[in-house]
Amino acid sequence: MRSHELRDGGFSAEFSIEEHDSAGVTEIQFYLPDTFPSQQLAIAAATQAGRQKIDVGFERGAMIGNGERRKNEDQPT
């Protein structure tokens, strides 16, 4: 979970989900479109959104359109 302070004083939020398998680790990043009045609220929203993504059944490739897919090349294959 990450948050960033915006120029207007609000905060943005993002999170990533990692999938580990025999091919290595795939990380998918997600950005929340909302602006939050505090860093605490931004982190809470990112945490909730991440849990929801996992709860609906994270499958390889299922969420590519919602985030950035990045293969972690540092993991052994």
C-alpha positions as CSV (number, residue, x, y, z in Angstrom):
1,M,0.0,0.0,0.0
2,R,1.3,3.4,-0.9
3,S,-0.1,6.9,-0.8
4,H,1.2,10.1,-2.3
5,E,0.5,13.7,-1.2
6,L,-1.0,15.7,-4.1
7,R,-0.4,19.3,-4.9
8,D,-3.9,20.3,-3.6
9,G,-3.1,18.7,-0.2
10,G,-5.1,15.5,-0.8
11,F,-3.7,12.0,-1.1
12,S,-3.8,9.4,-3.8
13,A,-3.5,5.7,-3.1
14,E,-2.2,2.6,-4.8
15,F,-1.5,-1.0,-4.0
16,S,0.0,-4.1,-5.6
17,I,-0.7,-7.8,-5.5
18,E,1.9,-10.4,-6.0
19,E,1.3,-13.8,-7.4
20,H,3.9,-16.5,-6.7
21,D,4.2,-19.6,-8.9
22,S,6.8,-21.9,-10.4
23,A,7.6,-19.3,-13.0
24,G,8.5,-16.7,-10.4
25,V,6.6,-13.6,-9.0
26,T,4.2,-11.5,-10.9
27,E,3.3,-8.1,-9.4
28,I,0.2,-6.2,-10.6
29,Q,-0.1,-2.5,-9.5
30,F,-3.5,-0.8,-9.0
31,Y,-4.2,2.9,-8.7
32,L,-7.4,4.1,-6.9
33,P,-9.0,6.9,-8.9
34,D,-10.2,8.8,-5.8
35,T,-8.5,11.5,-3.8
36,F,-8.5,11.2,0.0
37,P,-8.3,14.0,2.6
38,S,-5.7,12.2,4.7
39,Q,-2.9,9.7,4.2
40,Q,-4.6,7.4,6.8
41,L,-7.8,7.3,4.7
42,A,-5.9,6.7,1.5
43,I,-4.0,3.7,3.0
44,A,-7.3,2.3,4.5
45,A,-9.0,2.6,1.1
46,A,-6.0,0.9,-0.7
47,T,-6.1,-1.9,2.0
48,Q,-9.8,-2.5,1.5
49,A,-9.5,-2.5,-2.4
50,G,-6.6,-4.9,-2.2
51,R,-8.6,-7.3,0.0
52,Q,-11.6,-7.1,-2.4
53,K,-9.4,-7.9,-5.4
54,I,-8.0,-11.0,-3.6
55,D,-11.4,-12.0,-2.3
56,V,-13.0,-12.1,-5.8
57,G,-10.3,-14.6,-6.8
58,F,-7.0,-13.4,-8.1
59,E,-6.0,-15.3,-11.2
60,R,-3.1,-14.7,-13.4
61,G,-4.1,-12.3,-16.2
62,A,-7.6,-11.7,-14.7
63,M,-6.8,-8.1,-13.7
64,I,-4.4,-6.9,-16.3
65,G,-6.8,-4.2,-17.6
66,N,-7.0,-2.7,-14.1
67,G,-3.3,-2.4,-13.3
68,E,0.2,-2.7,-14.6
69,R,1.6,-6.2,-14.9
70,R,5.3,-6.5,-14.1
71,K,7.3,-9.7,-14.0
72,N,9.8,-9.7,-11.2
73,E,13.0,-10.7,-13.0
74,D,15.0,-11.0,-9.8
75,Q,13.1,-14.2,-8.8
76,P,14.5,-17.6,-10.0
77,T,12.6,-19.3,-12.8
